[in-house]
Amino acid sequence: MYKETQPFICFLLAFVPLHHAAQKQYNTLLDILAEHKVLLDRTVAQNAVCTYIMGIFPINTDEKLKEFDTLLATQADPYIRQINLLLGGNAERNLHQVFGHGIIMNFYVDGSFGKKRLQDYSNVFTAIIDAISTFSESSDKTLRAVFQRQKKKFFKQTSRNKGRDKEQHEYEGDSSDKDQ
């Protein structure tokens, strides 16, 4: 009987090294998949944080500005990176993505012109100045100029809209006179 099973045992023994190699590859694949799972979990968590950070901007109210100042005191790095991304190297065009209309119209750097002081929110002020200093030598002057330009831009838009509204109202008045 041994002679009859000997070829079969030899045949099985030929597969033992292959089985060990397959087991080794299987374990390696499991390790790689475990690493990928950890990386995917981190990415999902980072995306959740990024979504939260994106939801903060633009900051429109004093309350949100105060909350943001507190956030910067505890964990500044991701918010500063987001500010840099939003400004995109051009604060004059992109400050409205960081600060909404309410902040731009009611605040000024040092509180002059009857406005509230942005400098009172030291963490926010420092973050903005640092972001602007990456592409401008005089970040304080640039920030002041940006606030002025953003306000002028708003007043020009308001003036244009009033003119259009007035023209539209006059046009509607003329057409209603013709209907009678």
Buried (B, 14 or more C-beta within 10 A) or exposed (E): EEEEEEEEEEEEEEEEEEEEEEEEEEEEEEEEEEEEEEEEEEEEEEEEEEEEBEEBBBBBEBEBBBEBBEBBEEEBEBBBEBBBBBBEEEBBBBBBBBBBEBBBBBBBBEEEEEBBEBBBBEBBBBBBBBBBBEBBEEBBEBBBBBBBBBBEBBEEEEEEEEEEEEEEEEEEEEEEEEEE
